[in-house]
Amino acid sequence: KLPSRRTGEIECDEALFDRLRTVRKRLADERGVPAYVIFGDATLREMARRYPTTKEALAGIFGVGQRKLQEFGAAFAAEIAAHLQAHPRVEFAARD
C-alpha cells in the first residue's frame, strides 16, 4: 500500500480523483460555497473507482442524491468520460 493513504481512504484512480476535485472546486466557486457542499472526498473517490459515465450510474454512488444528481451529475459524468478517453480504467481489488 502507498504510505500516503489515510486509513479508511478509498482506493481509486488518483489522476481522475484530482480531475474531479478540480470540477468540484469550479462548481463550488461559481456558487460561493465550500467544496464539500458539492460532494465530499469519499464520494469523489467512489466515482474515481467506479467510473460512472452516465447520470444513472452516478445515482448508485454514495453521497449522490437526486438533487445533486440533477444539479451536478452531467458535469461529473462528462469529466469521467473525458478521462477514460485518454486513460485506461484502473482495476481495483474487491473490498471486504
Backbone hydrogen bonds, N-H to C=O, Kabsch-Sander energy under -0.5 kcal/mol:
donor,donor_aa,acceptor,acceptor_aa,energy
5,R,2,L,-1.5
9,E,6,R,-2.1
13,D,48,A,-2.0
14,E,12,C,-1.0
17,F,13,D,-2.7
18,D,14,E,-2.2
19,R,15,A,-1.7
20,L,16,L,-2.7
21,R,17,F,-2.1
22,T,18,D,-1.8
23,V,19,R,-2.0
24,R,20,L,-2.6
25,K,21,R,-2.5
26,R,22,T,-2.2
27,L,23,V,-2.5
28,A,24,R,-2.6
29,D,25,K,-2.9
30,E,26,R,-2.3
31,R,27,L,-1.3
32,G,28,A,-1.1
33,V,28,A,-2.2
37,V,34,P,-1.6
38,I,34,P,-0.5
38,I,35,A,-1.5
39,F,35,A,-1.3
44,L,40,G,-2.0
45,R,41,D,-2.9
46,E,42,A,-2.0
47,M,43,T,-2.1
48,A,44,L,-2.4
49,R,46,E,-0.8
50,R,46,E,-2.3
51,Y,47,M,-2.3
53,T,51,Y,-0.5
58,L,54,T,-2.3
59,A,55,K,-1.6
60,G,57,A,-1.2
61,I,58,L,-2.1
64,V,61,I,-1.9
65,G,63,G,-0.9
69,L,65,G,-2.6
70,Q,66,Q,-2.5
71,E,67,R,-2.4
72,F,68,K,-3.2
73,G,68,K,-0.7
73,G,69,L,-1.6
76,F,72,F,-1.9
77,A,73,G,-2.9
78,A,74,A,-2.4
79,E,75,A,-1.7
80,I,76,F,-2.2
81,A,77,A,-2.4
82,A,78,A,-2.4
83,H,79,E,-2.2
84,L,80,I,-2.2
85,Q,81,A,-1.2
86,A,82,A,-0.9
86,A,83,H,-0.8
87,H,83,H,-1.8
